Each structure stands twice: as C-alpha cells, then as structure tokens.
Amino acid sequence: MKLLSIAIPCYNSAAYMENCIRSLLPGGDEVEILIVDDGSQKDNTGEIADRYEREYPGICRAIHQENGGHGAAVNAGLREATGIFFKVVDSDDWVNKQAYVQVLNTLRRFVYGKDTLDMLITNFVYEKQGAKHKKVMNYNTALPKNEVFTWDDVKVFIAGQYILMHSVIYRTELLRDCGLELPMHTFYVDNIFVYEPLPHVRKMYYLDVNFYRYFIGRSDQSVNEQVMIGRIDQQIRVTKLMMGYYDVTKLQNKKLRRYMTRYLEIMMVVSSILAIRSGTDENMAKKKELWEYVKKTNPRLYIRLRFGFLGQGMNLPGKGGRQISIAGYKIAQKFFGFN
C-alpha cells in the first residue's frame, strides 16, 4: 500500500504533462502517480504515460480510457488508487519540491501515529502567465495551523477564500465511503470534488506551505473568462448538482453549514457574473432560471443566497446593483483565477 496516490487527468497534454509528472517523482516509492490518459487523440499523451510507467515501475502507472472528461479521469484515478491518501494534480500544474517533502512527512506522521486524518489542506500559488507577482491562496485567517482540528475550530474565511481542489488531500477511503462519483463530460467538476465530501470530513490539518502551483493563462483553459461564458450551461449544471447533494440549511454543524452555504453562494455568483458579462438575453434568461430553480427547490436556501451581500448584487438594478456585481466579480476572479 502506498502513502499517497496522485491522479493526473491528461487530455492531449503532451506539451506540458512531463513537467507535472517530474515534479511528483521526488515522492519516490511512497507515492503512486496515476497518469490517466482520457482518450487523447491529437498528440502522444498516451505514449508519454506508457514511457513513464516503463521508466518508473511501481511509481508511475498509465491508465487509458475513452474520453469522459476531467471527472471521469478523476474517477478512474480514485478507482485504481492504492494509497492511504488521494490527491488530484492537473496535467498543466505542478508541485513545489520542498513543500512536497513536508506534505509527505505530515501524512506519514498520521499513518503511524494515533490520530486519523480525513483532509490535509495546503496553500496553492496562482502561476499566472506573464504575472511578476505570484498570488498565494493561504488559509492563515481561517484555519488553525499545524494541529488536528474539526469544523468547530474553523475561524473566519474572508471573501474569495475557499478550499479548492488544489488545496486538498483526502483520505482515500473517505472519498469512496461518501460515494464520490464525478459526472462525465462536464467541466468545473473540481467544485464537486471539494464540496460533496465535506460533511464526511471530521479531522483536518492545515500545513502552511505553498505546495500546489496552479497554472493559468492559456487561452483554451477552462478558466479563461470567454471559455467560461461559452460553457455557462456546464457551470449552471454543476451548481444545481451541488445543491442536490445536501440540504445545507439542515446541516447540524453551524460552521460547516455556513461554509458550504457560502460555497454555493460563490457558485451562484460565478454563474450570474458570466451571464451578465456575456451581455446576451439568452444567458440572462439562464441566470433568471437558475435563481428561480433555487427558489422552487429550496426556498430557505434561496433566501440565504438571494439576500446575502453578493446575491443582492446579482439581481439588483441600477448603479448600486452594478457596484455589488463588480465586487462579486472580483471575488469570483479570486476564486477561479480567471481573467
């Protein structure tokens, strides 16, 4: 059994996937790197995956499947994982070597110690193409550092500060026990990955290191604003799916309830902002339908989302409404890193 399984979803990723894989190799025999070739046809992604399996037997494994999208690739990695812990690293991203050592040391301590751990949280860095200053997402204001804690111990998340896929390493069995199965052929499912398991998470640990390097700047990336506008239907679909997993208004733990409600709020804001930025009547109608959907399916949640600070700005006319919309847009930018 491995200490950590790392899934790398790859789709026509030949131009950059080796940088990702090489950054993970220093984990050595304690780590398995699951290179998931998700039906790539335009380049030699599959051949690169096979080569690393040959060159690093017992560490790298190539998994080939028909194209099913990012979610299907994560699902495949989770199915095949033998590690006690599980992480996803996208093929155009990478990790910091020094922080990687600290992460593995921390995970190892829990495997051989008395405490169990459900989720390890680290910082990530926005590696924005062309940017001189690299923005770091850390959780110093929100989470206790270097100790095991529960939801009761969580402090204050500031606007735009959320635990994203880049931040988390889960206990593998927790993901399996909660039935995590990401939808196929759907973008933005990383939000489901960091949302659906949360009520099952009991013990957490925040390691204040800049581990994950999140690359943004390619014009074809899913977080490019124009790409996101073109995929607004996908964003809305994921938002509705997330609302269907739990009635968050009935969660017993107050801090967990608040955090998950705020996560849904930012999902509603992103969908609304994309509709507003598109400037089309068609997308504005989709925005209206989404808010009506929430109102119909969960009136209590609707009130919390609609009359929160950001929710008001997505639906108010005039200068005041636009100012709140702009504030929401800036928070959405920070959340997704889109430009």
Secondary structure, DSSP 8 states (H G I E B T S, - for coil): -EEEEEEEEESS-TTTHHHHHHHHGGGGGGEEEEEEEES--SSSHHHHHHHHHHHSTTTEEEEEE---HHHHHHHHHHHH--EEEEEE--TT-EE-HHHHHHHHHHHHHHHHSS---SEEEEEEEEEETT-SS-EEE--TTTS-SSSEE-GGG-----TT----GGGEEEEHHHHHHTT----TT-S-THHHHTTTTGGG---EEEEEEEEEEEEE--TTSTTSHHHHHHTHHHHHHHHHHHHHH--GGG-SSHHHHHHHHHHHHHHHHHHHHHHHHHT-HHHHHHHHHHHHHHHHH-HHHHHHHHTSHHHHHTT--HHHHHHHHHHHHHHHHHHH---
